[in-house]
Amino acid sequence: ADILGITAMSIRSVKPVCALIKGLRQIGFQNKIFVGGHGASVLPRPLLASGANAVVYGEGEQTLRELILHKFSEKIAGLFLTKQGKLIKTASRQLIDLDTLIMPAKKWIGTPKDGVYLLETSRGCPHKCDFCETSVFFSNTWRGRSPEKVVADIESLVQRGALIIQITDDNFTANPKRAIEICRRLENRNLPLFFVFSTRSDDLL
């Protein structure tokens, strides 16, 4: 591969990802390695010390696209990298309007062995829990895709055989009216489904 991308989803993921990068370098992989995800954004130093060329902090869609299309440099926003032993943080990016993202290429994803399909409908959380890296990653903001696009995504998963969908949002009910609208749009459709999602009791109340 010309470029290898690795996701460190959480802080606990950083240590095994460091071991993976070191192993790849030891067996002779010399091309670019970029790491992204919540864990990488919070703890970039050990990943860079292990041999990663850069850490993508924050949302990675635009940053990764530029890394692929353009020459790797400090001019690309959204990166942590090292230069002469010093940690460099390039310019930050604005948060993405989630409705502008195109539909994922689900045809390349196999059928989950456990039957649970994953779906992201929003990002972030407006709350400021000390234990959660989401607050740092998304700067205490929450953004949701429109109910129309969420329902279309759900229908596409059902057509692929989904019976259980895990909503991977940090806080699906951060906007209760939106969550209710999504359910209202699904209520009268022939979509036998079981949803799993994360929420907060105070949002529901």
N, C-alpha and C positions, 0 to 999 in steps of 0.2 A: 504493500500500500504506500502511496505517496504521502498520505496523511492518515493518522490514526486518532480518532476521537474517543475519549473515555468519559463517562459520567460518574462523578462522585456524588451520589444522591444526598448523603447526609454526612455529618461530621464523622460518624463511625465508619464510613466508607473510605475515608482518606488513607488510613493505614494500609488496607489491602490494595488500594489503587497504587500507592507508593511502591509496594512490593512487586506489583505487576509491571510497573514502568521500569524498575531496576532490573527485573528479569528479562524484559525485552531488550534493554540496552546491553545486558551481559551476553545475550546470544547474537548480538550484532545488528539489531534494528537501528538504523541511523537516520531514518526520515523523521518528519515532524510528528510530534505527539502533543495534542492539545487536550486539556481536561476542563470540564464544565460541571455545573450542578451546584446545589446549595452548599455541600461540604467543601467543594473546591473554592467557592467564592469566599467562604469564611476562613479557610486555612490554605492559602495558596503556597506559602513558603516551603513546606515539606514536599509538596508535589513538584515544584520547580527544582528543589535540591535533589530529587530522585531521578531527574532527567527529562521532565516535561519541558517543552520549548515555551509554552505559555499556558496560563490559566484564563479561561473565559469566565468573567464574573457577570452576574446578572443574567438576563435573558440572552440566549445564545444564537437565536435564529439569524439575525443580521450580522453579528460578529463572525459566525462560522462561514456564512456566505462570502464575506469579504476575505477571510483567510483562504478560502478555496480559489476565489477568482483573482485575487491580487497577491503581490509579493508580501510575505510576512514582514511586518515592520512595526515600529512604535507609533506610526500614524493611524493604525487601526484602533478604533475606540473599543472599550470593553475588555481590555486585557490586563493581566498581571504578567510581568516577565522580569528577568534579571539582566542587568548590564553591569559588567565589571564588579560583580558580587553584590550589587545594590538592587533592592526591589523597586520596580517601576510600575506605576498604575497609570494606564492611558486614560483618555477622556471617557466619561460616563455616557451611556446612551439613554435616550428617553424610553419609557416603557411603551410596549407595543399595543396598538389597538388590536385586540384579539380577533375581531371580525375580519381583519384584513389578511389573516393567515389562511392559506389554501388548505383544502381538505387533505389530510394525510393519505399517503399511498398505501391504503390498507391491504391491497391485493398482494403486497409483498410480505405481509405478516401472516404467519401460520395460525391454525386454530389452537387456542390455548388448551393445554392438556387438562387443566382443572376446570375448564369451561367458563372461566371468569374473564370477561373482556374489560379493558381499561378505557376510560374516557375522561378527558380534561375539558371542563366547561368554564372554569374561571381560574384566576391566579391571585395569590396573595390573601391577606387578611387585614382588616382595619385595627385589630387589637394588638397589644404590645406585650405579649407573654414573654417573660425572661428566658424561659426554657426553649423557645422556638426560634430556629434560624430563619424561618419565613419572614419574620419581622425585619430582619436585616436585609434579606435578599430582595424584598419588594418594597422596602422603605415604608412599611405600615400602610400600604395601599391595597385595594382590592379592585379587580376588573373582571367583568363577566362577559362571555359571548352572548349574543342575542338569543332569546328563547327559540326563535325560528331556526337558527343554525344548530342549536343544541338538539332540537327534535329531529332535524334532518340527519344529524350524525347518529343519533340513537337508532333511527330507522335503518340506516345503512348497516349498523352492527347487527340488528335483528335479522336483516336479509342474509347476513353471513352465518346466522345460526345462534346468535347470542340469546341466552335466557337469563344470565346474571351479568350485570354491568357494575363495575366498581368505579364510582366517580372519584377521580384522583385529586380533586380540588383540595386546597388547604382548608377551605371553609365554604362548603357548598351553599349554606344558608346565610352567608354574610348579608345578602340582600333577600330577605324572606319573600317579598312580593315577586321577585324574579323566579325563585324556586317554585312558588305556588303556580305561577304562570306556565312554567315548563310542565308541571304535573297536570294542569288543566288541559294543555294542548295534547297530552298523551292519554288522557283519561278515556276518551271515546274511540281510541284506535285499537286495532287487534294486535296489541304488542304485549304478549305474556312475558313479563319481566320481573326481576327482583333487583332492587338497587341497594348498593352499599355506599355510604358516603360519610365524611367527617363533618361535624358541626359543633356548635357551642349551645349549651342550654339557654344562656341569656339571650342569644340571638332568636331562638325559637319563642321564648317568653315575651 
